[in-house]
Amino acid sequence: MVRGRQGAAEISYTGITGQEPFRATSFVSAFHARARGGISANESRAMQFNEAFKLALQSLWANKLRTILTLIGVVMAVASIIMVVTLVNGANTYVSTKLTGFGADIFTVSTGSSVNLTPEDYFRTQKRKIIRMEDYEAVLANCTECGDVGAAAFSRATIVYNRQSSKDTELHGYTWSMPVLHNINIALGRGFTPADVDRATHNAIIGYDIVDNLIGNQDPLGKEIRVDGVPYTVIGVGERMGKTLGQSQDNWVIVPISTYQQTYGSNTTIKLYARSNGGAVAMERAKDEVRVLMRTLRHDAPGTSDDFEIETNDTFLDIWKQISALFAWVVLGIASISLVVGGIVIMNIMLVSVTERTREIGVRKALGARQRDVLLQFLIESATMALLGGAIGVFFGVGVAKLITLITGWPASVPAWAIFLGLFLAGSVGIFFGIYPASKAAKLDPIAALRAEL
């Protein structure tokens, strides 16, 4: 139905869905107004854009169920992108902060890398000679560029106190200087002294998980706990460290490394920690000195590679970023597939919309609407649909990331650029996959379109 009203053409059309017909002022009103000299070219384009945007919203609202089903792919894709970027960004920030807390002047010496990215790396490190206490003592005595040197051994143990037990607790065998090197501050009691290590005392420092879960509200100092059946007296409690990536950092027990080796044997490797005397230059000198000492102690032939690893906080951070980036790219690749599928669905729905509104397009073109007017309307409609899905996806992505943080403690940080990226990708998909339906609508012959059956 077409009827005149104040020089503008108003169109009423009911699609095959049986929805309430929508009405919108045609583009030709702006065209005629411009022809009369009433408005400028820029104002005319602004009017056309506003009318196209209103028509797009009316079309989406008139077919609510179809719009919702069309948006599912875009919503899932954008939500996945926002969720992954939020979680990875939060984890990177948190890990970087934690590593910085350990000190930029500390490095470690071990038989292998903290993370083996390939099976070949793992098997190569398993064939290396273990690092022994003799190596620690040699580095301690001869490294002039090292301010502090410590040694540590690690395993898991069952802790028992008054019939209460904690399984799979981290057990650390430390030299007396290690708590400081490992950034462990004593909240109650005291740390180790050289005498604890020299005499292999059965003293222990515990984390707050042991206090909360086993000892309770009692004063933990002086209490006797059993570590794999061996009695130890609690002399100190470390400060709470909270969780890292959802894992508690307070479920541990520290004993003197000499006592540890008496109980578990000395045929397992230890890890050396060292702090340089100064800044970055001193750090490099200390690493070079330790490298020379270790190569000499382990009889590495000239020209061969080291059969041990020297790592700094930057090394750990680089490894973590490699892992997190790999994880992010895998998930983003899957999300991209969803985005493409969502775009294809939008294109199909827009093609259906063009078929349903063939007669309406014919009326507009007969009244003077140009190809670019029709093209603009359908492009804006597809872009609006995609942007709406993108906005919903951003909301769901941030919500799911925050929910994961609430449940598991995994850190989350929402960068502003990720939100704009999600919306940009959604809008780009809407425009890209809307070009063909919009072009098809714009190229319709007005006479043939007017003959189309309602």
C-alpha positions as CSV (number, residue, x, y, z in Angstrom):
1,M,0.0,0.0,0.0
2,V,1.4,3.4,-1.0
3,R,-0.1,6.8,0.0
4,G,1.1,10.4,0.1
5,R,1.6,12.3,3.2
6,Q,3.2,15.8,3.4
7,G,5.3,15.2,0.3
8,A,6.8,12.0,1.6
9,A,6.1,8.4,0.7
10,E,5.1,6.1,3.5
11,I,5.2,2.4,3.0
12,S,3.3,-0.3,4.8
13,Y,4.2,-3.9,4.2
14,T,3.4,-7.2,5.9
15,G,5.9,-10.0,5.4
16,I,5.2,-13.7,5.2
17,T,5.7,-14.0,9.0
18,G,2.4,-12.4,9.7
19,Q,4.0,-9.9,12.0
20,E,2.5,-6.4,12.6
21,P,3.4,-4.3,9.5
22,F,6.2,-1.7,10.1
23,R,6.1,1.8,8.6
24,A,9.1,4.1,7.7
25,T,9.6,7.3,5.9
26,S,11.2,6.6,2.5
27,F,14.6,7.8,1.4
28,V,12.9,9.8,-1.4
29,S,11.7,12.4,1.1
30,A,15.3,13.4,1.7
31,F,15.9,13.2,-2.0
32,H,13.0,15.5,-2.8
33,A,13.9,17.9,0.0
34,R,17.4,18.2,-1.3
35,A,16.1,18.8,-4.9
36,R,14.1,21.7,-3.6
37,G,17.2,23.1,-2.0
38,G,15.8,22.8,1.5
39,I,18.8,20.8,3.0
40,S,22.4,20.4,2.2
41,A,24.0,17.2,0.8
42,N,25.5,16.3,4.2
43,E,22.1,16.8,5.9
44,S,20.5,14.6,3.2
45,R,23.0,11.8,3.8
46,A,22.4,12.1,7.6
47,M,18.7,11.8,7.1
48,Q,19.1,8.8,4.9
49,F,21.4,7.1,7.4
50,N,19.0,7.8,10.3
51,E,16.0,6.5,8.3
52,A,18.0,3.3,7.3
53,F,18.9,2.7,10.9
54,K,15.3,3.1,12.1
55,L,14.1,0.7,9.4
56,A,16.7,-1.8,10.4
57,L,15.6,-1.7,14.1
58,Q,11.9,-2.0,13.1
59,S,12.7,-4.9,10.8
60,L,14.6,-6.7,13.6
61,W,11.9,-6.0,16.1
62,A,9.1,-7.2,13.8
63,N,10.9,-10.6,13.5
64,K,12.1,-11.2,17.0
65,L,12.5,-15.0,17.0
66,R,14.3,-15.0,13.6
67,T,16.6,-12.2,14.9
68,I,17.5,-14.2,18.0
69,L,18.2,-17.4,16.1
70,T,20.3,-15.4,13.6
71,L,22.4,-13.8,16.3
72,I,23.4,-17.0,18.2
73,G,26.5,-17.6,16.1
74,V,27.8,-14.0,16.5
75,V,27.0,-13.9,20.2
76,M,28.9,-17.2,20.8
77,A,31.9,-16.0,18.8
78,V,32.2,-12.6,20.4
79,A,31.6,-14.0,23.9
80,S,34.4,-16.6,23.3
81,I,36.8,-13.9,22.2
82,I,36.0,-11.6,25.1
83,M,36.2,-14.4,27.6
84,V,39.5,-15.7,26.4
85,V,41.1,-12.3,26.1
86,T,39.8,-11.3,29.5
87,L,41.1,-14.5,31.2
88,V,44.5,-14.5,29.4
89,N,45.1,-10.8,30.0
90,G,44.2,-11.3,33.7
91,A,46.5,-14.3,34.1
92,N,49.4,-12.5,32.3
93,T,49.0,-9.5,34.6
94,Y,48.8,-11.6,37.7
95,V,51.8,-13.9,36.8
96,S,53.9,-10.9,35.9
97,T,53.1,-9.3,39.2
98,K,53.9,-12.4,41.1
99,L,57.2,-13.0,39.3
100,T,58.2,-9.4,39.9
101,G,57.6,-9.9,43.6
102,F,60.2,-12.6,43.6
103,G,62.8,-10.1,42.6
104,A,64.4,-9.2,39.3
105,D,67.9,-10.0,40.6
106,I,67.2,-13.7,41.4
107,F,68.0,-16.6,39.0
108,T,67.8,-20.4,39.4
109,V,70.0,-23.3,38.3
110,S,68.3,-26.7,37.6
111,T,68.8,-29.8,35.5
112,G,66.0,-28.8,33.1
113,S,63.6,-26.0,32.2
114,S,60.6,-25.3,34.4
115,V,58.4,-26.0,31.4
116,N,59.3,-28.5,28.6
117,L,57.4,-27.6,25.5
118,T,58.4,-30.7,23.5
119,P,58.9,-34.4,24.4
120,E,62.5,-34.1,23.1
121,D,63.2,-31.4,25.7
122,Y,61.8,-33.6,28.5
123,F,63.8,-36.7,27.6
124,R,67.0,-34.7,27.1
125,T,66.7,-33.2,30.6
126,Q,66.0,-36.6,32.2
127,K,69.3,-37.9,31.0
128,R,71.3,-35.1,32.8
129,K,73.3,-35.6,36.0
130,I,71.5,-34.4,39.1
131,I,72.6,-31.3,41.0
132,R,73.9,-32.2,44.5
133,M,74.5,-30.4,47.7
134,E,78.3,-30.4,46.7
135,D,77.4,-28.2,43.8
136,Y,75.5,-25.8,46.0
137,E,78.4,-25.6,48.5
138,A,80.9,-24.9,45.6
139,V,78.7,-22.1,44.2
140,L,78.1,-20.7,47.7
141,A,81.9,-20.6,48.4
142,N,83.1,-19.4,45.0
143,C,80.5,-17.1,43.4
144,T,81.8,-13.6,44.3
145,E,79.1,-11.9,42.3
146,C,76.3,-13.7,44.3
147,G,74.8,-12.0,47.3
148,D,72.8,-15.0,48.5
149,V,72.8,-18.6,47.4
150,G,70.3,-21.2,48.5
151,A,69.2,-24.8,47.6
152,A,65.8,-26.5,47.6
153,A,64.3,-29.9,47.0
154,F,60.6,-30.5,46.3
155,S,58.1,-33.3,46.7
156,R,54.6,-34.1,48.0
157,A,53.7,-35.5,51.4
158,T,50.9,-36.3,53.7
159,I,50.7,-34.1,56.8
160,V,49.0,-35.4,60.0
161,Y,48.0,-33.5,63.2
162,N,45.7,-35.0,65.8
163,R,44.0,-37.4,63.4
164,Q,43.5,-34.6,60.9
165,S,45.4,-35.1,57.7
166,S,46.2,-33.2,54.5
167,K,47.3,-35.2,51.5
168,D,49.2,-34.0,48.5
169,T,50.8,-31.1,50.4
170,E,53.9,-29.5,48.9
171,L,57.0,-30.4,50.9
172,H,60.1,-28.2,50.5
173,G,63.6,-29.0,51.8
174,Y,65.3,-25.6,52.2
175,T,68.6,-24.2,53.2
176,W,68.4,-21.5,55.8
177,S,68.5,-18.6,53.3
178,M,65.8,-20.0,50.9
179,P,62.7,-18.5,52.5
180,V,64.0,-15.0,51.7
181,L,65.1,-16.0,48.2
182,H,61.7,-17.6,47.6
183,N,59.8,-14.6,48.8
184,I,58.4,-16.3,51.9
185,N,57.8,-13.9,54.8
186,I,57.4,-15.3,58.3
187,A,54.1,-14.2,59.9
188,L,54.5,-16.1,63.2
189,G,57.6,-17.6,64.9
190,R,60.9,-17.7,63.2
191,G,62.7,-19.0,60.1
192,F,65.6,-21.4,59.8
193,T,69.1,-20.7,61.1
194,P,72.3,-22.2,59.8
195,A,72.2,-24.5,62.9
196,D,68.9,-26.0,61.7
197,V,70.5,-27.1,58.5
198,D,73.9,-28.1,60.0
199,R,72.3,-30.3,62.7
200,A,69.4,-31.6,60.5
201,T,66.8,-30.5,63.1
202,H,63.2,-31.7,62.9
203,N,61.8,-28.1,62.8
204,A,59.2,-27.0,60.2
205,I,57.7,-23.9,58.8
206,I,54.2,-24.3,57.6
207,G,51.7,-22.5,55.3
208,Y,48.3,-21.2,56.5
209,D,46.4,-24.0,54.8
210,I,48.0,-26.4,57.4
211,V,47.0,-24.0,60.2
212,D,43.4,-23.6,59.0
213,N,42.7,-27.2,58.0
214,L,44.6,-29.1,60.7
215,I,45.5,-27.0,63.7
216,G,42.6,-24.7,63.8
217,N,42.3,-21.9,66.3
218,Q,45.2,-23.1,68.4
219,D,48.6,-21.4,68.5
220,P,50.5,-23.4,65.9
221,L,54.0,-22.7,67.3
222,G,55.4,-25.6,69.2
223,K,52.8,-28.1,67.8
224,E,54.1,-31.4,66.5
225,I,53.0,-32.5,63.1
226,R,53.9,-35.6,61.2
227,V,55.2,-35.4,57.6
228,D,54.9,-38.8,56.0
229,G,55.1,-40.3,59.5
230,V,58.2,-38.3,60.6
231,P,57.6,-35.9,63.5
232,Y,58.4,-32.2,63.2
233,T,58.0,-29.2,65.5
234,V,56.4,-26.1,64.1
235,I,58.7,-23.1,64.6
236,G,57.1,-20.7,62.1
237,V,54.1,-19.9,59.9
238,G,54.5,-18.1,56.5
239,E,52.3,-15.1,55.5
240,R,49.2,-15.9,53.5
241,M,49.9,-15.8,49.7
242,G,46.3,-16.6,48.5
243,K,45.7,-18.3,45.2
244,T,47.5,-18.3,41.8
245,L,45.4,-19.3,38.8
246,G,42.9,-20.9,41.2
247,Q,45.5,-23.0,43.1
248,S,46.2,-22.3,46.8
249,Q,49.8,-21.1,47.5
250,D,49.5,-21.8,51.3
251,N,49.4,-25.6,51.3
252,W,53.1,-26.3,52.1
253,V,55.5,-27.4,54.7
254,I,59.2,-26.5,54.8
255,V,61.9,-28.5,56.5
256,P,65.7,-28.2,56.6
257,I,67.2,-29.7,53.4
258,S,69.6,-31.8,55.4
259,T,66.7,-33.4,57.3
260,Y,64.8,-33.8,54.0
261,Q,67.7,-35.7,52.4
262,Q,68.1,-37.9,55.5
263,T,64.5,-38.9,55.1
264,Y,64.1,-39.2,51.3
265,G,67.7,-39.7,50.2
266,S,70.2,-37.5,48.4
267,N,69.9,-39.2,44.9
268,T,67.3,-36.7,43.7
269,T,68.2,-33.4,42.1
270,I,68.1,-30.1,44.0
271,K,67.5,-26.6,42.6
272,L,69.9,-23.7,43.2
273,Y,68.7,-20.1,43.8
274,A,71.0,-17.1,43.7
275,R,70.7,-13.4,44.0
276,S,73.2,-11.0,42.3
277,N,74.9,-8.1,44.1
278,G,73.3,-5.4,42.0
279,G,71.3,-4.5,38.9
280,A,71.1,-6.0,35.4
281,V,74.9,-5.8,34.7
282,A,75.7,-7.6,38.0
283,M,73.0,-10.2,37.2
284,E,74.7,-11.1,34.0
285,R,78.1,-11.3,35.7
286,A,76.7,-13.5,38.4
287,K,75.0,-15.8,35.8
288,D,78.2,-16.1,33.9
289,E,80.2,-16.9,37.0
290,V,77.7,-19.6,38.1
291,R,77.7,-21.0,34.6
292,V,81.5,-21.4,34.6
293,L,81.4,-23.0,38.0
294,M,78.7,-25.4,37.1
295,R,80.4,-26.4,33.8
296,T,83.6,-27.1,35.7
297,L,81.8,-29.1,38.4
298,R,79.9,-31.2,35.9
299,H,82.9,-31.6,33.5
300,D,81.2,-30.1,30.5
301,A,83.6,-30.3,27.5
302,P,84.5,-27.0,25.8
303,G,82.2,-26.2,22.9
304,T,79.4,-28.3,24.2
305,S,76.1,-26.9,25.4
306,D,75.3,-26.6,29.1
307,D,73.8,-29.7,30.7
308,F,71.8,-27.5,33.1
309,E,69.5,-24.5,32.8
310,I,69.9,-21.0,34.2
311,E,66.6,-19.2,34.4
312,T,65.4,-15.8,35.5
313,N,61.9,-14.3,36.1
314,D,62.0,-13.1,32.5
315,T,62.5,-16.7,31.3
316,F,59.5,-17.9,33.3
317,L,57.4,-15.0,32.1
318,D,58.3,-15.7,28.4
319,I,57.4,-19.3,28.8
320,W,54.1,-18.5,30.4
321,K,53.3,-16.0,27.6
322,Q,54.1,-18.6,25.0
323,I,51.7,-21.1,26.6
324,S,48.9,-18.5,27.2
325,A,49.3,-17.2,23.6
326,L,49.0,-20.7,22.2
327,F,45.9,-21.3,24.2
328,A,44.4,-18.0,23.2
329,W,45.1,-18.6,19.5
330,V,43.5,-22.1,19.6
331,V,40.3,-20.7,21.2
332,L,40.2,-17.6,19.0
333,G,40.5,-19.9,16.0
334,I,37.5,-21.8,17.1
335,A,35.7,-18.6,17.8
336,S,36.5,-17.3,14.3
337,I,34.7,-20.3,12.8
338,S,31.6,-19.4,14.9
339,L,31.9,-15.9,13.6
340,V,32.0,-17.0,10.0
341,V,29.1,-19.3,10.6
342,G,27.2,-16.4,12.2
343,G,28.0,-14.3,9.2
344,I,26.7,-16.9,6.7
345,V,23.5,-17.2,8.7
346,I,23.1,-13.4,8.6
347,M,23.6,-13.4,4.8
348,N,21.0,-16.1,4.4
349,I,18.5,-14.3,6.5
350,M,19.1,-11.1,4.6
351,L,18.5,-12.9,1.3
352,V,15.2,-14.1,2.7
353,S,14.4,-10.5,3.8
354,V,15.2,-9.3,0.3
355,T,12.8,-11.9,-1.2
356,E,10.1,-11.0,1.3
357,R,10.4,-7.2,0.6
358,T,10.8,-7.3,-3.2
359,R,7.6,-5.3,-3.8
360,E,8.6,-2.8,-1.1
361,I,11.9,-2.3,-2.9
362,G,10.1,-1.8,-6.2
363,V,7.8,0.9,-4.7
364,R,10.8,2.8,-3.3
365,K,12.8,2.6,-6.5
366,A,9.6,3.7,-8.5
367,L,9.3,6.8,-6.2
368,G,12.9,7.8,-6.8
369,A,15.1,5.8,-4.4
370,R,18.6,5.2,-5.9
371,Q,20.5,2.0,-5.8
372,R,22.8,3.3,-3.1
373,D,19.8,4.2,-0.9
374,V,18.6,0.6,-1.0
375,L,22.1,-0.7,-0.6
376,L,22.7,1.4,2.4
377,Q,19.5,0.3,4.1
378,F,20.2,-3.4,3.8
379,L,23.9,-3.0,4.8
380,I,22.9,-1.0,7.9
381,E,20.3,-3.7,8.7
382,S,22.8,-6.5,8.5
383,A,25.5,-4.5,10.4
384,T,23.0,-3.5,13.1
385,M,22.0,-7.2,13.5
386,A,25.7,-8.2,13.9
387,L,26.5,-5.3,16.2
388,L,23.6,-6.2,18.4
389,G,24.9,-9.8,18.6
390,G,28.4,-8.4,19.3
391,A,27.1,-6.3,22.2
392,I,25.3,-9.3,23.7
393,G,28.4,-11.4,23.2
394,V,30.5,-8.8,25.0
395,F,28.1,-8.8,28.0
396,F,28.1,-12.7,28.1
397,G,31.9,-12.9,27.6
398,V,32.7,-10.6,30.5
399,G,30.0,-12.2,32.7
400,V,31.3,-15.8,32.1
401,A,34.9,-14.6,32.7
402,K,33.9,-13.0,36.0
403,L,31.9,-16.2,37.0
404,I,35.0,-18.3,36.3
405,T,37.0,-15.9,38.5
406,L,34.4,-16.2,41.3
407,I,34.3,-20.0,41.2
408,T,38.0,-20.9,40.6
409,G,39.9,-17.8,41.6
410,W,41.4,-17.4,38.1
411,P,42.3,-13.7,37.6
412,A,40.4,-11.8,35.0
413,S,41.0,-8.4,33.5
414,V,38.9,-6.8,30.8
415,P,41.0,-4.6,28.5
416,A,39.0,-1.9,26.7
417,W,40.5,-2.8,23.4
418,A,39.0,-6.3,23.6
419,I,35.5,-4.8,23.8
420,F,36.1,-2.6,20.8
421,L,37.7,-5.5,19.0
422,G,34.7,-7.7,19.6
423,L,32.3,-5.0,18.3
424,F,34.5,-4.2,15.4
425,L,34.7,-7.9,14.3
426,A,30.9,-8.3,14.7
427,G,30.2,-5.2,12.7
428,S,32.7,-6.2,10.0
429,V,31.1,-9.6,9.7
430,G,27.7,-8.0,9.3
431,I,28.9,-5.6,6.6
432,F,30.9,-8.3,4.7
433,F,28.2,-10.9,4.6
434,G,25.5,-8.3,4.0
435,I,27.1,-6.9,0.8
436,Y,25.7,-9.6,-1.4
437,P,22.0,-9.4,-0.2
438,A,22.2,-5.6,-0.2
439,S,23.7,-5.6,-3.7
440,K,21.0,-8.0,-4.9
441,A,18.3,-5.8,-3.4
442,A,19.8,-2.6,-4.9
443,K,20.0,-4.1,-8.4
444,L,16.3,-5.2,-8.5
445,D,14.4,-3.9,-11.6
446,P,11.6,-1.7,-10.2
447,I,9.1,-2.9,-12.7
448,A,9.8,-6.6,-12.1
449,A,9.8,-5.9,-8.3
450,L,6.4,-4.2,-8.5
451,R,5.0,-7.2,-10.2
452,A,6.1,-9.5,-7.4
453,E,3.4,-11.3,-5.5
454,L,2.8,-10.3,-1.8
